[in-house]
Amino acid sequence: MLNNIAAAIASAASPMTLLLLIVGTGAGILIGAMPGLSVNMGIALLYPLTFAFDGVQGIIMLLGVYCGAIYGGSISAILLNTPGTPASAATTLDGYPMANKMGQPGRALGLSTMGSMFGGVFSAICLMIFAPQLAKVALTFSKAEYFALALFGISIITSVSSGSVLKGLMGGALGLFIGTIGIDAMTGKMRFTFDSTYLIGGISFIPVLIGVFAFSQVLSSVESCYDEKYEKKDVKIDRVFPPFSDLKRVMVTLFRSSLIGTFIGCIPGTGGDISSFICYDQAKKWSKYKENFGNGEPEGIVAPESGNNAVSGGAMIPMLTLGIPGDGATAILLGALMVQGIAPGPLLFTNQPMQVYTIFLGLLLANIVMGCFGFSLIRVFSRVVNVPKEILIPVIFMMTFVGTYSYNHSMTDVYVMVFFGILGYFMNKTQFSMSAIILGIILGGTAEQNFSGALMMSKGSFSIFFTRPICLIFLLISVLSLMSPLYGQTVKKIWKNRKENRKG
């Protein structure tokens, strides 16, 4: 174990790895600070670059993008009252008033930076402590448990990541169908190939990923340009490091929000946007300054920022130990790991411990680098909010084509990317879940192979899925996760009717 840790430290601290981490974190902050772009889009855009590097170096770069983009969303949220990412929506409630009404943008950005770094580092430490323990438990799983686990991952992300359960299921079903194209791993038969040599190996994950997350967003941005007028914002930023009085005031909130965010991140299908609002609500409930929330309260800034950044480490726990992503971003990271020959799951900690420890250190360093960037270069990053979309969109448009083509040097991949980008554009318009599609593609193969393997173990008897306690628990949770939105809607209607009857 000590040898693996020493090797991981040497790998994570190598000049090339640190350079990639710095580049990824900086790019993530820039992407997150641009309203309209997303964490998933940033990871998808830089995903193809990972194939140019050995081992986990490219993965660490993506971790930098992941952490940087979550934090970067707070920059535009505070300066423009427009969250760069959904996870920073709650930050606008007190961040913008402090920057605009109180005239202290530097103080607001400093609190945001501190909260983001604290939450990220806290969750990375939790990842190091709890992930190996959970992996030991998961080593007892058989193929039946892995099937139920994959089904659970698909069900919960479809039910939570979309406003409609039906649309979430349809998105997941589309992903599952795409995952069946090509040669059946169990029987060797061709499925839905239509005599195409390209489809024999299945539809490549990379073009689909870039299409639904990046190219579709470009099309949406082009559309929005016709309704927006470019206005340059002149923002003068003073001292950014929080004074001791602020540190003393928010310290308890930092710990509480980081703990809540890490826990929420462990629940597949949640995410930073849910965590930020829950942490903001809890901070307000426990604060001595409740009446000041919404007017530039320091706790109202650090609570959502520490909470949404803590999700990163929490979401990595089920992803690394069970192969179940916690959110859309970790779904992309899961695909990146698999392409690099690193199969997330309990055996990962036994078969590739050095890579696991390197990822742990990479996430920790990414949050530290993010904090250093925030305190030292916030004036530079804040200028990104003034980049006109007329310049930004063509650059991203070009990157989608170059990144897709560079993966296999295949124009067919480019055509697939454009097709799924257009499909994703219309699905976004109708509020379908893109994350559900990606999860369906990634987890569909795992679910299918373990389902077939479990039936072989039981000689064709379906009872294996209902007689094994852990398997049955996961199946029941899957059903509950699908039904929970319907239950929530029913409860809301009942309360609404009661209120109306009382008023009447």
BELUR-V497552 format. One record per pair of residues at least 6 apart in sequence whose ideal C-beta (glycine too) atoms are under 6 Angstrom apart, sorted by the first residue. I is the first residue (numbers start at 1). GAP is how many residues later the second one is. D is the distance in Angstrom with one decimal. If there is no record, write none. Layout:
BEGIN
i=I gap=GAP d=D
i=I gap=GAP d=D
END
This chain:
BEGIN
i=4 gap=349 d=4.4
i=4 gap=350 d=4.6
i=4 gap=353 d=5.8
i=5 gap=352 d=5.5
i=7 gap=347 d=4.8
i=8 gap=346 d=5.4
i=8 gap=349 d=3.4
i=8 gap=350 d=4.3
i=8 gap=353 d=5.9
i=11 gap=347 d=4.8
i=12 gap=346 d=5.2
i=12 gap=349 d=4.0
i=12 gap=350 d=5.6
i=17 gap=40 d=5.1
i=17 gap=43 d=5.8
i=20 gap=37 d=5.6
i=20 gap=41 d=4.1
i=21 gap=39 d=5.4
i=21 gap=43 d=4.7
i=21 gap=344 d=5.9
i=21 gap=348 d=6.0
i=22 gap=347 d=6.0
i=24 gap=37 d=3.7
i=24 gap=40 d=3.0
i=24 gap=41 d=4.6
i=25 gap=39 d=3.7
i=25 gap=43 d=4.2
i=25 gap=341 d=5.8
i=25 gap=344 d=4.7
i=25 gap=345 d=5.3
i=27 gap=38 d=5.9
i=28 gap=14 d=5.7
i=28 gap=36 d=5.9
i=28 gap=37 d=3.9
i=28 gap=40 d=2.5
i=28 gap=41 d=4.0
i=29 gap=39 d=4.2
i=29 gap=43 d=4.0
i=29 gap=352 d=5.3
i=30 gap=354 d=5.2
i=31 gap=6 d=5.0
i=31 gap=11 d=3.8
i=31 gap=38 d=5.2
i=32 gap=37 d=3.7
i=32 gap=40 d=2.4
i=32 gap=41 d=4.5
i=32 gap=52 d=4.8
i=32 gap=53 d=5.4
i=33 gap=39 d=4.2
i=33 gap=42 d=4.1
i=33 gap=43 d=5.3
i=33 gap=51 d=5.0
i=33 gap=348 d=5.9
i=33 gap=351 d=4.7
i=34 gap=350 d=6.0
i=35 gap=41 d=5.1
i=35 gap=47 d=4.6
i=35 gap=49 d=5.5
i=36 gap=185 d=5.5
i=38 gap=47 d=5.8
i=39 gap=30 d=4.2
i=39 gap=46 d=5.6
i=39 gap=290 d=5.1
i=40 gap=173 d=4.7
i=40 gap=288 d=4.9
i=40 gap=289 d=5.6
i=41 gap=172 d=5.1
i=41 gap=173 d=5.1
i=41 gap=176 d=5.1
i=42 gap=23 d=5.1
i=42 gap=27 d=4.7
i=43 gap=19 d=5.5
i=43 gap=22 d=5.3
i=43 gap=286 d=5.9
i=43 gap=289 d=4.9
i=44 gap=165 d=5.2
i=44 gap=166 d=5.2
i=44 gap=169 d=4.1
i=44 gap=170 d=4.8
i=45 gap=169 d=5.3
i=45 gap=354 d=5.4
i=46 gap=19 d=5.6
i=48 gap=355 d=3.8
i=48 gap=358 d=5.2
i=48 gap=359 d=5.2
i=50 gap=8 d=2.7
i=50 gap=286 d=5.8
i=56 gap=299 d=5.4
i=56 gap=302 d=5.0
i=59 gap=277 d=5.9
i=60 gap=302 d=3.7
i=62 gap=271 d=6.0
i=62 gap=274 d=5.9
i=63 gap=299 d=5.0
i=63 gap=300 d=5.3
i=63 gap=303 d=4.8
i=64 gap=302 d=4.6
i=66 gap=246 d=6.0
i=66 gap=263 d=5.4
i=67 gap=53 d=5.6
i=67 gap=245 d=5.7
i=67 gap=299 d=4.4
i=67 gap=300 d=5.4
i=67 gap=303 d=5.1
i=68 gap=302 d=5.4
i=70 gap=17 d=5.5
i=70 gap=202 d=5.8
i=70 gap=238 d=5.8
i=70 gap=239 d=5.4
i=71 gap=45 d=4.1
i=71 gap=299 d=5.4
i=72 gap=12 d=5.7
i=73 gap=10 d=5.4
i=73 gap=11 d=3.5
i=73 gap=12 d=3.4
i=73 gap=14 d=5.9
i=73 gap=15 d=3.5
i=74 gap=14 d=4.7
i=74 gap=17 d=4.9
i=74 gap=38 d=4.3
i=74 gap=231 d=5.6
i=75 gap=307 d=5.7
i=76 gap=6 d=5.3
i=76 gap=8 d=4.2
i=76 gap=309 d=5.1
i=77 gap=6 d=4.2
i=77 gap=11 d=4.2
i=77 gap=14 d=4.4
i=77 gap=15 d=4.7
i=77 gap=18 d=5.6
i=78 gap=17 d=3.8
i=78 gap=21 d=5.0
i=78 gap=30 d=4.8
i=78 gap=31 d=5.9
i=79 gap=156 d=5.4
i=79 gap=306 d=5.9
i=80 gap=305 d=5.8
i=81 gap=11 d=5.3
i=81 gap=15 d=4.2
i=83 gap=6 d=4.6
i=83 gap=9 d=5.9
i=86 gap=187 d=4.1
i=87 gap=185 d=3.0
i=87 gap=186 d=5.0
i=87 gap=189 d=5.6
i=87 gap=221 d=4.0
i=90 gap=186 d=4.1
i=90 gap=187 d=4.9
i=90 gap=190 d=4.4
i=90 gap=214 d=3.8
i=91 gap=213 d=5.0
i=91 gap=214 d=5.9
i=93 gap=201 d=5.7
i=93 gap=207 d=5.9
i=94 gap=202 d=5.6
i=94 gap=203 d=4.9
i=94 gap=206 d=3.1
i=94 gap=207 d=5.2
i=95 gap=13 d=5.0
i=95 gap=206 d=5.1
i=97 gap=198 d=5.4
i=97 gap=199 d=4.2
i=98 gap=6 d=5.4
i=98 gap=10 d=4.2
i=98 gap=198 d=3.5
i=99 gap=6 d=3.8
i=99 gap=9 d=4.6
i=102 gap=194 d=4.7
i=105 gap=130 d=5.8
i=105 gap=132 d=5.3
i=106 gap=131 d=4.5
i=106 gap=132 d=3.9
i=106 gap=133 d=5.3
i=106 gap=134 d=4.7
i=109 gap=131 d=5.5
i=109 gap=269 d=5.2
i=110 gap=130 d=4.0
i=110 gap=131 d=5.4
i=110 gap=132 d=4.7
i=111 gap=131 d=5.4
i=111 gap=187 d=5.5
i=111 gap=190 d=4.4
i=111 gap=191 d=5.3
i=112 gap=189 d=5.6
i=112 gap=193 d=4.9
i=113 gap=261 d=3.3
i=113 gap=262 d=5.8
i=114 gap=128 d=5.6
i=115 gap=187 d=3.5
i=115 gap=190 d=3.6
i=115 gap=191 d=4.0
i=116 gap=189 d=4.8
i=116 gap=193 d=4.5
i=117 gap=250 d=5.7
i=117 gap=254 d=3.1
i=118 gap=136 d=5.0
i=118 gap=188 d=5.4
i=119 gap=139 d=4.5
i=119 gap=142 d=5.7
i=119 gap=187 d=3.4
i=119 gap=190 d=3.9
i=119 gap=191 d=3.8
i=120 gap=189 d=4.3
i=120 gap=192 d=5.9
i=120 gap=247 d=3.2
i=121 gap=246 d=4.9
i=122 gap=136 d=3.9
i=122 gap=188 d=5.8
i=123 gap=139 d=4.5
i=123 gap=187 d=4.1
i=123 gap=189 d=5.9
i=123 gap=190 d=2.6
i=123 gap=191 d=5.4
i=124 gap=189 d=4.7
i=124 gap=239 d=4.6
i=124 gap=240 d=4.2
i=124 gap=243 d=6.0
i=126 gap=136 d=4.9
i=126 gap=187 d=5.7
i=127 gap=186 d=4.3
i=127 gap=189 d=5.3
i=127 gap=190 d=5.7
i=128 gap=232 d=4.9
i=130 gap=187 d=5.9
i=131 gap=186 d=5.1
i=131 gap=189 d=5.5
i=131 gap=190 d=5.3
i=132 gap=217 d=5.8
i=134 gap=187 d=4.4
i=135 gap=186 d=4.5
i=135 gap=211 d=4.4
i=135 gap=214 d=4.3
i=138 gap=183 d=5.7
i=138 gap=184 d=5.8
i=138 gap=208 d=3.6
i=139 gap=207 d=4.6
i=143 gap=307 d=4.4
i=143 gap=310 d=3.9
i=143 gap=311 d=4.3
i=144 gap=310 d=4.1
i=144 gap=320 d=5.0
i=144 gap=321 d=5.6
i=144 gap=324 d=5.4
i=144 gap=327 d=4.5
i=145 gap=325 d=5.1
i=145 gap=326 d=5.0
i=146 gap=304 d=4.2
i=147 gap=300 d=5.6
i=147 gap=303 d=4.0
i=147 gap=304 d=4.6
i=147 gap=307 d=5.7
i=148 gap=323 d=4.5
i=148 gap=326 d=3.6
i=148 gap=327 d=5.1
i=149 gap=173 d=5.8
i=149 gap=325 d=5.5
i=150 gap=293 d=4.6
i=150 gap=296 d=4.6
i=150 gap=297 d=3.8
i=151 gap=296 d=5.7
i=151 gap=327 d=5.1
i=152 gap=322 d=4.8
i=152 gap=325 d=5.7
i=152 gap=326 d=4.6
i=153 gap=115 d=5.6
i=153 gap=171 d=3.9
i=153 gap=290 d=5.2
i=154 gap=18 d=5.3
i=154 gap=285 d=5.7
i=154 gap=289 d=5.3
i=155 gap=323 d=4.1
i=155 gap=326 d=4.9
i=155 gap=327 d=5.2
i=156 gap=112 d=5.0
i=156 gap=113 d=4.0
i=156 gap=325 d=4.2
i=157 gap=112 d=4.4
i=157 gap=278 d=5.8
i=157 gap=279 d=5.8
i=157 gap=282 d=4.8
i=158 gap=10 d=3.5
i=158 gap=11 d=5.6
i=158 gap=14 d=4.1
i=158 gap=278 d=4.3
i=159 gap=6 d=5.8
i=159 gap=9 d=5.6
i=159 gap=322 d=5.0
i=159 gap=323 d=5.2
i=159 gap=326 d=5.5
i=160 gap=109 d=3.7
i=161 gap=272 d=4.4
i=161 gap=274 d=4.7
i=161 gap=275 d=5.9
i=162 gap=6 d=3.7
i=162 gap=271 d=3.8
i=163 gap=268 d=5.5
i=165 gap=320 d=4.9
i=167 gap=265 d=5.0
i=168 gap=265 d=5.1
i=168 gap=268 d=5.4
i=171 gap=261 d=4.9
i=171 gap=262 d=4.4
i=171 gap=265 d=3.5
i=171 gap=266 d=5.0
i=172 gap=264 d=4.4
i=172 gap=268 d=4.5
i=174 gap=263 d=5.5
i=175 gap=262 d=4.1
i=175 gap=265 d=2.0
i=175 gap=266 d=4.6
i=176 gap=264 d=4.4
i=176 gap=268 d=4.2
i=178 gap=25 d=5.6
i=178 gap=263 d=5.3
i=179 gap=262 d=4.8
i=179 gap=265 d=3.3
i=179 gap=266 d=5.3
i=180 gap=11 d=5.5
i=181 gap=11 d=4.7
i=181 gap=18 d=5.7
i=181 gap=21 d=5.1
i=181 gap=22 d=5.4
i=182 gap=18 d=6.0
i=182 gap=19 d=5.5
i=182 gap=20 d=3.2
i=184 gap=7 d=5.8
i=185 gap=264 d=5.8
i=186 gap=266 d=4.7
i=193 gap=6 d=4.3
i=193 gap=7 d=5.6
i=198 gap=214 d=5.1
i=204 gap=209 d=5.8
i=205 gap=130 d=5.3
i=206 gap=201 d=4.7
i=207 gap=197 d=5.3
i=207 gap=206 d=4.5
i=207 gap=209 d=4.1
i=207 gap=210 d=3.9
i=208 gap=212 d=5.0
i=210 gap=190 d=5.5
i=210 gap=193 d=6.0
i=210 gap=194 d=5.3
i=210 gap=207 d=5.3
i=211 gap=206 d=4.3
i=211 gap=209 d=3.2
i=211 gap=210 d=3.9
i=211 gap=213 d=6.0
i=212 gap=208 d=5.3
i=212 gap=212 d=3.7
i=212 gap=222 d=4.7
i=214 gap=186 d=4.9
i=215 gap=185 d=4.8
i=215 gap=206 d=2.8
i=216 gap=205 d=4.9
i=216 gap=208 d=3.3
i=216 gap=209 d=4.3
i=216 gap=212 d=5.8
i=218 gap=178 d=5.5
i=218 gap=179 d=5.1
i=219 gap=206 d=4.4
i=221 gap=172 d=5.2
i=225 gap=164 d=5.3
i=230 gap=158 d=5.1
i=232 gap=154 d=5.3
i=237 gap=142 d=5.3
i=240 gap=135 d=5.9
i=240 gap=138 d=5.2
i=241 gap=134 d=5.9
i=246 gap=52 d=5.1
i=249 gap=49 d=5.7
i=250 gap=48 d=5.3
i=250 gap=49 d=5.3
i=250 gap=52 d=4.6
i=253 gap=30 d=5.0
i=253 gap=46 d=4.6
i=253 gap=49 d=5.8
i=253 gap=50 d=5.3
i=254 gap=48 d=5.8
i=254 gap=52 d=5.3
i=257 gap=22 d=4.0
i=257 gap=46 d=4.6
i=257 gap=49 d=4.3
i=257 gap=50 d=4.3
i=258 gap=48 d=4.9
i=258 gap=52 d=4.5
i=260 gap=19 d=5.3
i=260 gap=47 d=5.8
i=261 gap=14 d=4.5
i=261 gap=46 d=3.8
i=261 gap=49 d=2.9
i=261 gap=50 d=5.1
i=262 gap=48 d=4.7
i=262 gap=52 d=4.1
i=264 gap=6 d=5.0
i=264 gap=11 d=4.3
i=265 gap=46 d=3.7
i=265 gap=49 d=2.3
i=265 gap=50 d=4.2
i=265 gap=61 d=5.3
i=266 gap=48 d=4.6
i=266 gap=51 d=5.3
i=268 gap=50 d=5.8
i=268 gap=56 d=5.2
i=268 gap=58 d=5.3
i=271 gap=56 d=4.4
i=272 gap=36 d=3.5
i=272 gap=39 d=4.7
i=275 gap=32 d=4.5
i=275 gap=33 d=5.3
i=275 gap=36 d=5.0
i=276 gap=28 d=3.6
i=276 gap=31 d=5.2
i=276 gap=32 d=4.3
i=279 gap=24 d=4.5
i=279 gap=25 d=5.6
i=279 gap=28 d=3.1
i=280 gap=23 d=5.1
i=280 gap=24 d=4.8
i=283 gap=16 d=4.8
i=283 gap=20 d=3.5
i=284 gap=6 d=5.8
i=284 gap=9 d=4.9
i=287 gap=12 d=5.3
i=289 gap=8 d=5.8
i=293 gap=7 d=5.0
i=315 gap=11 d=2.7
i=315 gap=12 d=5.2
i=315 gap=15 d=4.6
i=318 gap=6 d=4.6
i=318 gap=8 d=5.6
i=319 gap=6 d=4.9
i=319 gap=11 d=4.6
i=319 gap=15 d=5.6
i=319 gap=25 d=5.8
i=320 gap=24 d=5.2
i=323 gap=21 d=4.4
i=323 gap=22 d=4.6
i=325 gap=6 d=4.0
i=325 gap=9 d=5.1
i=328 gap=107 d=3.6
i=331 gap=107 d=5.0
i=331 gap=108 d=5.4
i=334 gap=10 d=5.9
i=334 gap=108 d=5.8
i=335 gap=107 d=5.7
i=337 gap=7 d=5.7
i=342 gap=13 d=5.6
i=348 gap=8 d=6.0
i=349 gap=7 d=5.6
i=404 gap=9 d=5.3
i=404 gap=10 d=5.2
i=404 gap=13 d=4.4
i=405 gap=9 d=5.5
i=424 gap=10 d=5.9
i=454 gap=10 d=5.4
i=458 gap=6 d=3.9
i=465 gap=6 d=5.5
i=466 gap=6 d=5.6
END
